[in-house]
Amino acid sequence: MIDFWMGWEAWLAARGFTLSLGEGSPEEHLDKDWCTPAFTAPACLPYAYCIRTEAKSWHPLFSRPATKIGWAQDSRYRDIVFKLTNTDSEEYQIYQHLLHLAEPSDYHGCSGVLRPVAILDTPYNFSFVAMPKWGTICSLTRLTSVAEVVQFLRCTSKDIHQSNMLINCYTPDTHVADDIGKVLAKFRTTEDVHYNLFDFNISLRLPMDTSLKKCRRPAHEASWGSPIYHPPDVALGECEYNPFAFDVACLGNLYRVYFSSAVPAMPLLAPLFDRMTTHVISERFTAPEAADFIDFILAQVSQATLDKSLTVYPEWECGADTDIYWSRTTPEFSARWKQYRTPKRSWFVGVLDRITDLPIAWRLLCSIRYKLRI
């Protein structure tokens, strides 16, 4: 793939972008390879903080970017990431929409989304989408305080998987998780940390007036993406589903798996988790409702609570047993917020769930529900 980027190097340079290509490795028989730029100019949002951990100027990168990704700098020496995108895809249309949604200097006009700074169309069926370079967030287990969890909650009510999120800080000197974690640990304690969504590869564009409660899409779309946080919205042969409610539940599952340990410090997380993930889809929070509830929680968190240290670790059992995190609240609190708790599933649903473990029963149920549209 390096040959592809070398072939477009002059074309991109003529448009103000210099690919981060330096001398290649003789051992790998490469004329050129991806390298760290000698200098990165500081810039305000939407550009990220670049923290160098070594004094080296121009040296080979420890790991190469993904196949469709290339690294570059613009004419102001700001680090850029290029992503190759088919011009006949939904992803391309989403990038075009984001590019023209707000002024380039207005970061908050697209808060929560890392939008492109340029789209370079080629004579072929693909374009170079240029975005500011941000860093990976590494593992959520590296969050070490209530304040860091709070900032993550505040910024991430936009997506359903941590691998689709970036942080406005990176180091060009290493791609070793432990080393990146050390850099981010210091940065996460600042008030200028932001997390953004960047991947629209399997996204859908829907009309702005689409109802968050009444929208329905074919059930097969629910299988797109990583299933690790998927709710059981189409587990019983449903022929349609609500994609907005589905995504809220995915994010809620991420929250309760990783942040149940924060419930003693912020008890209101328990009702938030349940209302984002309840199997009663009509009662599930919409994304704006979840964001408003998060703001309601954060408005009541004291500075002393924010300063508390916290050990974040995955508790996958919390996805199946809500009693785990509710037990970390007081009896009085549980009683006061009991209307927010997820109700138990009916015995009929439980029986149906067991029956559909059989492939033939699953296919029969899907066929019946599709024909009756129920």
N, C-alpha and C positions, 0 to 999 in steps of 0.2 A: 504493500500500500504506500510505502514511502516514495516509490517511483511516481505514483499518481500525484502526490503533493509536489514533488519536484517539477513535474510537468506543468503545474499551474502556478509555480512560484513567481514567474515574471508577470503573469496576468494579474495576480493579486497585488504585486508590488506596484503595478501601474495604477492601481486603485487605492493606494495608500496603506497597504497592509504588508508587513514583512514577516514571512513565516519563520518560526524559531528553529531553523535548520542550520546545523553546523557540520563539522567534519565527522564522517562516519567511522565506524569501527572496522579496522582492517580484518580482525578475526571473523567478522560477520560479512565481510566483502560488501560493505555499504559505502558508497561515495559520500552520502550525507545521512544524518540522523537527527532526531529531535534533541534539542539542547536548551539549556537554561539561558535566557537573555542576560547580557552583562549588566543591564540596568532596567529597572522598572520605575516609571514616574509615579509619584503619589497622586491620587485622584479621589474625588468625593463620590458618593453613591451616584449611579449604580455600580461603580467600580469597587473592588474589594481591597482590603489591606493585604499587602504583600510583605511577609516577614521572612527575611533571609536568615538562616541559621548558620551559614558558612560564608567564608570570605571569598570563595571562588567566584570568578566572573562569568566565564562561558565554559560550561562543561556538559557532558552528556547527561540526559535525564536517567533516573534510575528505572523508570518504566515508561513505555510508550503509550500514547493515547489510544483509545479504542479506534476501530477501523474507520469509522465515519467522522472522527474527530481530529482536528488539527489545531496547533497552537501558533499564535502569531502576536505581533504588536502593531498598533496603529501608528500614525505619523507623530503622535504625541508620546510614544513609548509606553502606552498603556497596554497591559496584557489582555489578549483577546482569545476566545475559543471559537473556532469555526466548526459548524456541524453541517454535514452534507444532508440535504433534504430534497426529496422528490417534489417537483413543482405541481404534480397532480394529486398531492396528498392532502388530507385534512390538516396534518401537522404544518404544512407550508402555509395554508390559509390562516391558521391560528397565529403563526409568527407574523404574517402580514398584518393581521388585526392588531396584535400587540404593538407592533412597530409604530403604528399610526394612532394608537389609543391615547397617548399623552405626549407632551413635550419631552424631548430627550433629557432635559435637566430636571424634569419632574418625577423623581423616583417614586414618590408616594401616590402618583397617579396610577401606578400598577403595583401597589404594595403587595408583597407576598409572591410576586411572580417575577422571575428574571427574564426581562424582555430583551429582544435583540436591539443592537445599536445600528445595524445595517443588514441588508439582504442583498447579496450580489448575485443577480441572475446570469446564467450562462446561456449560450446558444443551445444547450442540450436540456434534457429533462431533469435537471437538478440545479440547486442553488447553494451558495455558501451563506449560511446564516451566522452572522457574527454576534457574539454575546460577550459581555465582560467575564473575565475569568474569576470564578469563585472556587472555594474549596469544599471538599467532601466533609460531612459532619462526623465521620468515623462512627464509632458505636455510641449509642445513647447511654451506655453504662459509664461513659466518661463524664457525664454530668455529675457534679459533686455537691451542689447546694440547691436549696429551694429556689433561690433567685434564678439559677440557670434553667431549672425546669419551668419556672414561670415564663421566662423569655421564650423558651421553646414553644410552650402552649400559646403564647400571644402571637407568635409568628407563623405557626404551622397549621392553622385551621383551613388549609387550602389543598392538602394532598393526603394520600393514604399510605404512603410507604416512605420510610426514612431514606431509602436509596435514591428517591426522586427529589431530595432536598439538598440544597447547598448552603454554605455559610460564607459570609462576606469576609473571609480571611483564608489565606493559603500560604504555603511555603513552596517555592520552586526547587528547593534543595533536596527534598526527600519525598518518597512515597511510602516509606515504612510507617505502618500504622502507629507504632509506639512513639516515633519521633513527631509525627503530625499531632498526635494526641497531646503531647507536652506543649506544643505551640498553641493549640486551641484551648487548652486548659486555662492559660493566662488570658486569652482573648475573651473567653466566655464570661469572665468576671466583670467585663466592662459593660457600660450601658449602650454601646454602639454596635452590639451584635445583632445581626439580622439573618433569618433563614428564608430561603426562597425556593419556589417550585421551578423546575427547569425543563422537565421532560414531557413532551406532548405527543409522543410517538403513537400512543393508542387512545388519544383523546378524541372527543366528539365536539362539534360545534352545534349548538342548539340556539334557536331564536331567543332573544333577550326576554320575551314575554312568556317563555315556557314556565309552567307552574312547577314549583319545587315539590308540591304535594301530589299533583295529579299526573305528572309525567310518567309515561310508560315506554319501555324499549324492549326489544326481543330478549328473552332470557339468556340466549347464548352469549350475549355481550358481557354478562356477569362473570364469565370464565376468563376474560382477558386480564392480563397482568398477573402479578404474583398473588397466589391464593392464600398466603399466610395469614392475612387479616380479614379475609372475606367472611361476611355474615351468612347465615343459612337462608337467605331470601329466596333462593331458587332451588333449595334442597329437596323440595317435595313435588317436583315436576311442574312448577309454575311456568307458564308460557310467556309471561311478561314480568318486568320488575321496574322499580323506580330507581334510576341510576343515581339521583341526588341522595336519596335516603341510603342507598347502598354505600356510597362513598363516605357519608358521615359515619356509618357503622364501621367501615374499615379503619377510619382514623380513630374512632372511639376504641376499637380493639387494640390499636397500637398504644394508645394512651394507657389503657388499663393493664396491659401486659407489662409496660415499662415503669409506669408512674404510680402504681398502687402503693408503693412504699412511701409516697408523699402524702397519702391520705391522713395519717395522724397529724401532720402539720397543716394540711388544708382539707378538712373533712368534706367540704362541698365538692371535692373531686368525685366522691362516691355517687351522688345523684347525677353529676355530669356524665360519668361513665355509663350509667344505666340508661339515661335518656338518649345517649348517642348510639347505643347498641341494642336497645330493646327489640324483641322479636315482634312486638306490636308496632308495625311500621307506621301506622297512622299516628302514633304517639311519639315517634322518634323525632328528635330535634332536626330542624333544617340546619344548614350550615350557618346562616345568620343567627339563628336562635342559639346554636352552640357557641358561636363567637361572643354573643351578648352575655351568655351565662359565664363564659370564661372571664369576661371583663367584670362581671358581678363578683366573681370569686376573687379576682386580683385586687379589686377595690377594697376588700376587707382584710387583705394580708398585711400584717405589720412589718416594719423593717426588721424587727427582731426575728420574725419568722423567716424572712427572706435570707437572713444571714446564717440560718441553721445549715449545718452540713447534712448531706444526704447521700445514701448509698443506693444508686440506681442499678437494678438488675432485672432481667426478664422473669416474670412470673406467669408462665403460660397457663397455669391452672386457673388464673383469674378470668380467663376467657370463658370458662365453663362454669365457674362457681363464684357468683357475685358475693356470696356471704363472706368470702375471704377479706375483701376490702371494706365491706360494711362493718365487719367485726372490729375494724380498727377505728371506728367512731364510737362515741358514747351512746348508751341506750336512749338518752334524751334526744340526741341528734337524730338517731335512726327513727324514732317515733315521729319527730317533727317533719321529717322528709320522706316518710314511708310512701306517699303518693307517687314519688319519683322512682321507686324501686321496680325493677323488671318483674312482672308477674310470672308465676310458674306456667309452664306449657301445659296444655290440656292432656289428659291421658290418651285421647284419640290421636293427637299429633305425635305423641311418643310411640304409640303402636305403629302408626304409619311410617314413622322414621325408621323403625326396626325392619318393617316389611321391605322398604325400598333399598335396604342393604343387598337384597337379591337382585341381580341384574335384570332378570325377566320381569320382576315386579316393578322395577324402576321404569323400564321401557313402556310397560302397560299403563302405568300411572301417567307418564308424560303424554302418551297417545290420547288417553281419555281427557286429560285436562286441555290438550290442544284442540280436540274436536269440540268440546263443550265450551272452550274459551273461559275456563274458570281457574 
